[in-house]
Amino acid sequence: MIEIIKVQSSDLTTLINISKQTFYDAFLHLNDPADIEAYASSAFKSDKLLAELTNPFSAFYFAMLDGLAVGYIKLNYSSAQTEFQHENAIEVERIYVLADQQGKKIGNQLLDFAIDIANKANLQYIWLGVWDKNVNAIRFYERNGFKIFDSHPFTLGTDLQTDLLMKRELLLY
């Protein structure tokens, strides 16, 4: 069983390391390494992640197993959402699990945690963007009640890609 804990500013080094590792694990084999490196060197810089971590409308949580961070999730509320910025919604901007921890339902537990937070806040829906070529992730979200409702462009280095936007209406709203 994992423990989900809120990431603190003092956890910045761990957050940088797991962010890079999980991103490389998930996408390096499917993309040009130069594009991956260009994105990662910008998205996971210390000052950028610290600004995201200290944004009052964002929250990071680690999935902990035996005292080690094995995954994480980033949630955005209100103006921190990358699009829409709907007051009655929450965005899952990132959800990643280390490659050697895949298959242990850690991603499910992180997503359930986010849905629980959204339900307790009586939000209307939870949404996210997922690369249209990431078939396993799309199936994972569909199994968890998410439906595609739109798409947007996403630039990975020099590669213009498409993210599918998916959302799940929440029951308590």
Backbone hydrogen bonds in HBPLUS format (Angstrom, degrees):
<---DONOR---> <-ACCEPTOR-->    atom                        ^
c    i                          cat <-CA-CA->   ^        H-A-AA   ^      H-
h    n   atom  resd res      DA  || num        DHA   H-A  angle D-A-AA Bond
n    s   type  num  typ     dist DA aas  dist angle  dist       angle   num
A0003-GLU N   A0064-MET O   2.95 MM  61  5.02 157.9  2.00 139.9 147.3     1
A0064-MET N   A0003-GLU O   2.69 MM  61  5.02 172.1  1.69 159.3 161.6     2
A0005-ILE N   A0062-PHE O   3.02 MM  57  5.39 152.7  2.09 147.2 155.0     3
A0062-PHE N   A0005-ILE O   2.80 MM  57  5.39 148.9  1.89 162.3 165.1     4
A0007-VAL N   A0060-PHE O   2.90 MM  53  5.34 173.9  1.90 133.2 134.5     5
A0011-ASP N   A0008-GLN O   2.82 MM   3  5.29 159.4  1.86 116.3 123.4     6
A0012-LEU N   A0009-SER O   3.18 MM   3  5.48 153.0  2.25 119.9 119.1     7
A0015-LEU N   A0011-ASP O   2.93 MM   4  6.18 158.8  1.97 157.7 164.8     8
A0016-ILE N   A0012-LEU O   2.86 MM   4  6.13 161.6  1.89 158.3 162.4     9
A0017-ASN N   A0013-THR O   3.00 MM   4  6.20 168.5  2.01 151.3 154.4    10
A0018-ILE N   A0014-THR O   2.93 MM   4  6.11 170.5  1.94 155.7 158.0    11
A0019-SER N   A0015-LEU O   2.90 MM   4  5.85 152.3  1.98 144.5 152.9    12
A0020-LYS N   A0016-ILE O   3.02 MM   4  6.20 168.9  2.03 154.5 156.6    13
A0021-GLN N   A0017-ASN O   2.96 MM   4  6.08 171.2  1.97 151.9 154.7    14
A0022-THR N   A0018-ILE O   2.98 MM   4  5.86 168.2  1.99 143.3 147.2    15
A0023-PHE N   A0019-SER O   3.08 MM   4  6.06 152.2  2.16 140.5 148.6    16
A0024-TYR N   A0020-LYS O   2.89 MM   4  6.07 170.0  1.90 160.2 162.6    17
A0025-ASP N   A0021-GLN O   2.86 MM   4  6.03 163.3  1.89 149.8 155.4    18
A0026-ALA N   A0022-THR O   2.95 MM   4  6.01 154.0  2.02 140.8 147.3    19
A0027-PHE N   A0023-PHE O   2.97 MM   4  6.07 154.4  2.04 152.2 158.4    20
A0028-LEU N   A0024-TYR O   2.97 MM   4  4.95 159.6  2.01 134.4 138.6    21
A0030-LEU N   A0027-PHE O   3.05 MM   3  5.31 153.5  2.12 110.1 118.5    22
A0031-ASN N   A0028-LEU O   3.44 MM   3  5.44 162.4  2.47 104.0 108.8    23
A0035-ASP N   A0032-ASP O   2.93 MM   3  5.36 124.5  2.25 111.0 124.7    24
A0036-ILE N   A0032-ASP O   3.10 MM   4  6.48 158.3  2.15 155.3 162.1    25
A0037-GLU N   A0033-PRO O   2.90 MM   4  6.07 166.0  1.92 150.7 154.4    26
A0038-ALA N   A0034-ALA O   2.94 MM   4  6.06 157.5  1.99 142.4 149.0    27
A0039-TYR N   A0035-ASP O   3.04 MM   4  6.21 163.2  2.07 147.6 151.5    28
A0040-ALA N   A0036-ILE O   2.86 MM   4  6.02 175.4  1.86 159.1 160.7    29
A0041-SER N   A0037-GLU O   2.88 MM   4  5.83 161.3  1.91 149.5 154.4    30
A0042-SER N   A0039-TYR O   3.09 MM   3  5.39 140.0  2.26 104.5 115.9    31
A0043-ALA N   A0039-TYR O   2.76 MM   4  5.91 177.4  1.77 170.7 169.7    32
A0044-PHE N   A0040-ALA O   3.04 MM   4  5.50 158.4  2.09 138.6 143.3    33
A0049-LEU N   A0045-LYS O   2.93 MM   4  6.14 173.3  1.93 165.6 167.2    34
A0050-LEU N   A0046-SER O   2.92 MM   4  6.01 154.2  1.99 148.0 155.9    35
A0051-ALA N   A0047-ASP O   3.05 MM   4  6.14 153.1  2.12 137.7 144.4    36
A0052-GLU N   A0048-LYS O   3.03 MM   4  6.36 155.1  2.10 147.5 154.3    37
A0053-LEU N   A0049-LEU O   2.79 MM   4  5.92 155.0  1.85 146.6 154.4    38
A0054-THR N   A0050-LEU O   2.94 MM   4  6.09 143.1  2.08 145.0 153.4    39
A0055-ASN N   A0052-GLU O   3.30 MM   3  5.17 156.0  2.36  97.0 104.1    40
A0058-SER N   A0055-ASN O   3.11 MM   3  5.46 161.2  2.15 122.2 121.1    41
A0077-TYR N   A0057-PHE O   2.70 MM  20  5.01 163.4  1.73 165.0 164.3    42
A0059-ALA N   A0075-LEU O   2.90 MM  16  5.24 145.8  2.02 148.3 154.4    43
A0075-LEU N   A0059-ALA O   2.80 MM  16  5.24 167.6  1.82 157.4 161.0    44
A0061-TYR N   A0073-ILE O   2.93 MM  12  5.40 150.1  2.02 153.6 161.2    45
A0073-ILE N   A0061-TYR O   2.95 MM  12  5.40 146.4  2.06 148.0 158.0    46
A0063-ALA N   A0071-GLY O   2.85 MM   8  4.94 165.7  1.87 128.6 128.3    47
A0070-VAL N   A0063-ALA O   2.80 MM   7  5.71 170.7  1.81 173.6 176.8    48
A0065-LEU N   A0068-LEU O   2.85 MM   3  5.32 159.4  1.89 149.4 153.5    49
A0068-LEU N   A0065-LEU O   3.04 MM   3  5.32 163.7  2.06 113.1 118.4    50
A0098-LEU N   A0070-VAL O   2.84 MM  28  5.54 170.4  1.85 151.1 153.3    51
A0072-TYR N   A0096-TYR O   2.85 MM  24  5.58 151.2  1.93 153.9 161.3    52
A0096-TYR N   A0072-TYR O   2.98 MM  24  5.58 159.3  2.02 157.3 164.1    53
A0074-LYS N   A0094-ARG O   2.79 MM  20  5.01 153.8  1.86 143.9 144.7    54
A0093-GLU N   A0074-LYS O   2.97 MM  19  5.56 137.9  2.15 145.8 156.0    55
A0076-ASN N   A0091-GLU O   2.84 MM  15  4.99 155.9  1.90 143.8 150.9    56
A0091-GLU N   A0076-ASN O   2.89 MM  15  4.99 169.6  1.91 148.7 152.2    57
A0080-ALA N   A0077-TYR O   2.90 MM   3  5.55 146.9  2.01 155.2 153.2    58
A0081-GLN N   A0078-SER O   3.25 MM   3  5.99 165.0  2.27 118.7 123.0    59
A0085-GLN N   A0083-GLU O   2.52 MM   2  5.55 143.3  1.65 114.3 100.8    60
A0089-ALA N   A0086-HIS O   3.21 MM   3  5.43 142.8  2.35 122.8 118.5    61
A0124-GLN N   A0088-ASN O   2.58 MM  36  5.24 143.0  1.71 136.8 148.0    62
A0090-ILE N   A0125-TYR O   3.19 MM  35  6.73 143.0  2.33 144.8 155.6    63
A0127-TRP N   A0090-ILE O   2.97 MM  37  6.44 156.3  2.03 156.3 163.8    64
A0092-VAL N   A0127-TRP O   2.85 MM  35  6.22 161.8  1.88 166.0 172.2    65
A0101-GLN N   A0098-LEU O   2.91 MM   3  5.32 158.7  1.96 116.0 122.5    66
A0102-GLN N   A0099-ALA O   3.27 MM   3  5.37 168.5  2.29 107.6 110.7    67
A0109-GLN N   A0105-LYS O   3.07 MM   4  6.35 154.4  2.14 141.8 148.3    68
A0110-LEU N   A0106-ILE O   2.93 MM   4  6.23 156.1  1.99 151.9 158.2    69
A0111-LEU N   A0107-GLY O   2.90 MM   4  6.10 162.6  1.93 150.6 155.5    70
A0112-ASP N   A0108-ASN O   2.79 MM   4  5.96 163.0  1.82 152.3 157.5    71
A0113-PHE N   A0109-GLN O   2.94 MM   4  6.04 149.2  2.04 138.9 147.4    72
A0114-ALA N   A0110-LEU O   3.03 MM   4  6.38 155.0  2.09 147.0 152.7    73
A0115-ILE N   A0111-LEU O   2.92 MM   4  6.22 162.1  1.96 154.6 159.4    74
A0116-ASP N   A0112-ASP O   2.86 MM   4  6.02 153.9  1.93 146.2 153.7    75
A0117-ILE N   A0113-PHE O   2.98 MM   4  6.28 156.5  2.03 148.3 154.3    76
A0118-ALA N   A0114-ALA O   2.95 MM   4  6.23 163.0  1.98 151.5 156.0    77
A0119-ASN N   A0115-ILE O   2.82 MM   4  6.04 158.2  1.87 150.0 156.2    78
A0120-LYS N   A0116-ASP O   2.90 MM   4  6.08 164.1  1.92 152.2 156.4    79
A0121-ALA N   A0117-ILE O   3.04 MM   4  6.25 139.5  2.21 141.8 152.7    80
A0123-LEU N   A0118-ALA O   3.00 MM   5  5.38 175.1  2.00 155.0 155.6    81
A0122-ASN N   A0119-ASN O   2.89 MM   3  4.87 156.2  1.95 105.1 111.7    82
A0170-LEU N   A0124-GLN O   2.89 MM  46  5.49 164.2  1.91 146.7 142.6    83
A0126-ILE N   A0168-ARG O   3.02 MM  42  5.39 155.0  2.08 143.3 150.1    84
A0168-ARG N   A0126-ILE O   2.80 MM  42  5.39 155.6  1.86 158.9 167.2    85
A0128-LEU N   A0166-MET O   2.91 MM  38  5.49 145.9  2.02 155.3 162.9    86
A0166-MET N   A0128-LEU O   2.86 MM  38  5.49 164.9  1.89 159.0 164.2    87
A0130-VAL N   A0164-LEU O   2.85 MM  34  5.24 152.2  1.93 144.7 154.0    88
A0164-LEU N   A0130-VAL O   2.68 MM  34  5.24 161.8  1.71 156.0 149.3    89
A0134-ASN N   A0131-TRP O   2.92 MM   3  5.34 163.1  1.95 118.1 123.7    90
A0132-ASP N   A0162-THR O   2.91 MM  30  5.88 169.3  1.92 162.8 159.3    91
A0138-ILE N   A0134-ASN O   3.04 MM   4  6.35 160.5  2.08 154.6 160.9    92
A0139-ARG N   A0135-VAL O   2.95 MM   4  6.19 164.6  1.97 153.1 156.7    93
A0140-PHE N   A0136-ASN O   2.94 MM   4  6.14 155.4  2.00 144.6 151.9    94
A0141-TYR N   A0137-ALA O   2.92 MM   4  6.22 163.4  1.95 156.2 158.9    95
A0142-GLU N   A0138-ILE O   2.89 MM   4  6.14 159.1  1.94 151.0 157.5    96
A0143-ARG N   A0139-ARG O   2.86 MM   4  6.08 158.9  1.90 152.8 158.0    97
A0144-ASN N   A0140-PHE O   3.20 MM   4  6.44 128.3  2.49 134.4 147.8    98
A0144-ASN N   A0141-TYR O   2.99 MM   3  4.95 133.1  2.22  94.9 108.7    99
A0146-PHE N   A0141-TYR O   2.96 MM   5  5.30 163.9  1.99 145.1 141.0   100
A0145-GLY N   A0142-GLU O   3.06 MM   3  5.19 152.8  2.13 115.8 113.6   101
A0147-LYS N   A0167-LYS O   2.89 MM  20  5.47 155.8  1.94 139.0 143.2   102
A0167-LYS N   A0147-LYS O   2.92 MM  20  5.47 154.2  1.98 142.7 145.9   103
A0149-PHE N   A0165-LEU O   2.83 MM  16  5.86 164.6  1.86 159.7 161.5   104
A0165-LEU N   A0150-ASP O   2.79 MM  15  5.04 175.0  1.79 132.1 132.3   105
A0152-HIS N   A0163-ASP O   2.92 MM  11  5.44 150.1  2.01 150.0 158.8   106
A0163-ASP N   A0152-HIS O   2.87 MM  11  5.44 174.4  1.87 172.9 172.3   107
A0154-PHE N   A0161-GLN O   2.85 MM   7  5.05 157.5  1.90 133.4 134.8   108
A0161-GLN N   A0154-PHE O   2.69 MM   7  5.05 168.7  1.71 158.2 159.6   109
A0156-LEU N   A0159-ASP O   2.87 MM   3  5.12 166.9  1.88 154.5 152.3   110
A0159-ASP N   A0156-LEU O   2.92 MM   3  5.12 160.9  1.96 132.8 130.3   111
